[in-house]
Amino acid sequence: MEVVKKFWNFLQEDSWPSFFATLVIAFVVIKFVFFPGLSFLTGSSLPLVIVESCSMYHHEDGMEKSFESSSVYEDYGLELANTIGWDFQNGFSKGDVIFVVGARNVEVGDVIIFHEDVQYPLIHRVVSVEDDVYSTKGDNYKTNSQQRPAEKSIDESRLIGKALFKVPAIGWVKLIFFEAGKSTDRRGLCS
């Protein structure tokens, strides 16, 4: 018990060794307790994701402009009226943090997170569900007028989860460190 008390007092000190020890403990708790626990509770391997692109960004015209600018929705038999009950009517901005749950009962209009053939997962809106195979499209009409091949025929094995809610902008705390490494057309806020 005396060792625990000494260690606790050490952590309370205002010193660099104490600061670094606290950082190591925080890292271990977050990496090996918090995230595994959150993954278990949500049923998703990535319970929190940061939006890193503008593919789901809504301009002032929102879904209306997306429908006008792309024939993809029409190809799937969707009309603007179908969007009335959809979650995330205002889309996502770069830097938003998305809380993700396991992808159960996925329907047209839901926003899913899935693996693509690139380094990071995609987060897009479902436009078609047929026998547990999904097709998606990003809401941003300026960058996503067409579907990429990776957005079609998404089977259950590629699903990470379904977006439940978002916390705006707090992901910039992490993104700010990686922006310089991106191409100039992918840096900064969505416009």
N, C-alpha and C positions, 0 to 999 in steps of 0.2 A: 504494500500500500504506500509505503514511503517513496518508492521509485515512481509511482504514478503521480504522486503529489509534486515531486521534484520536476518531473517532465512537464506537468501542467504549469508550474511556476516558470519554467524555461520558456514555454510557449507565450506566456504573458509578458516576457521581457521585451523591451524596445531595442532589439539588436538584429543585425543582418542574419546571423545563424538561426535565430528564432523565426524571422520572417520566411526564410527559405524552408525551414522545417514545416511551417504552417502551409506553405504552398504545396509541398510534397504530400502532406496529409490530405489537403483539399483535393489534389489531383487523384490520389488513390481512392478516396471516398466517391468522387464523381464518376471516375472511370469504372471502378469495380463494384460499387454498391448502388449509386443513384441510377445510372443508365441501365444496368441489367435489371434492376427492380422495375424501372419505368417500362422497359421492353416487355417484361413479364406481364405487368398490369395492362398494357395497351394491346398486346398481341402483335406488335410490330417491331421489326429489328431496328428501325430508325424512328423512335417515338417523337423526336424533334428534328425538323429540318429547317434550314435557312434558304430562302428564295435567293438564288444567285443570278438569275437572268430576268429578262423582261417579257418572257413568253406568255405570262398570265396577267400582264399589266393592262389595266383598263384606262383608256383615255377618257376625256370628258364625255364622249358619246357612249361609252360602255358597250354592252352586248349588242345594242342596236347597230353600231358601226361594224362590229365583227360580222354580223349576219349579212349586212349589205356588201361587205368587202370580200366575202369568200363563198364559193359554191359548195364547200365541204359540208356545211350544215344541210343544205338542200339535198346533197347526195345521200344523206342518211335520213331524209324525210323529216328534218327538224325545222320548225319555224320559230320566230321570235317569241310567240305566245307560249311555246313550250318552256321557256326559261323562267317563267314567273315563280315557280317554287324552288328553283335551284339555289343552293347555298353559294356563298361568296359572289354575290351579284356585282360587287365592286372589284373582283379579281384580287391579285396580289401585287405588291410592289417589291422591288429588290430590297433585301434586308428584313423582310417580314419573317418571323419565326412561325412555323406551322406545327401544330400538335397533331400527331398522326396516330391512328388506331388501326387495328387489323382490318383488312379489306374483306368485309362480310356484307352480303346483300348489296353489292354495287349496282347502281342504277344509272341510266342516262342522266347527265347533269352533275353527278358526283365528281369530285376532284380526287384523282388517285396519284400515288407516287409509285413509279415503276422503274426497273432497270432498263437502260438503253445500252447501245454498244459504245458508250462513251464512259468517261471516268465517273461522272456524277449521275444520279438518278434524275428523271424528269418528273415534273408535277404538272399535269394537264387535266382538262375536263373530259369526261367520258361522253362520246357522241353516239356510241353503239355498243350494245351488249348482245351477244349471240352465243349461247351454250358456254358460258364462262370464258369467252374470248372478247376482249375489249378493244375498241378503237377510241382514240382521243384526239383532241386538238387544243392548242393553246389559245386563249381568248384574245391575245394581242393581235389586232388586225394589221398592224404595220409590219410585224415580224413573222406572222404565222398565217398568211393567206392560204397556204396549201398544207397538206399533211406530209410529214416525212414518213418514209417506210417504217421507221421504228415505232411510229404512233399507231400503226395498224396491227391487228392480230396479236394483241398482248395477252398471253395466257397467264394462268394463275401462278406459274413458277416465276414470272417476272414482277409480280406485284409485291410492293413493300407495305402499302397500307392506303388508307383513305384519310383525307384531310378532315379534321374535326373543327378546329378553330385556329385563328391566327392572332399573333401579338405583333402589331405593326412596328417596324423599324429597328427593333433591338438587335437584330442580326448584324447590323452595321458594325457592332463592336468587334466582330470577327472579320467581316468582309473587308474592312478598311485596310487590313494587313495584306490582302491578296489582290486588291484592285490594280496595283502597279504592274503586276505580272500578266494582266489581260490585255488583249488588243485594244486600241484606243476606241473603237466603235462599241466595245462591250463594257467600258468603264463608266462609273458614275450612276446617277439616278436615271430612271426610265423616263422617256419623254415621248 
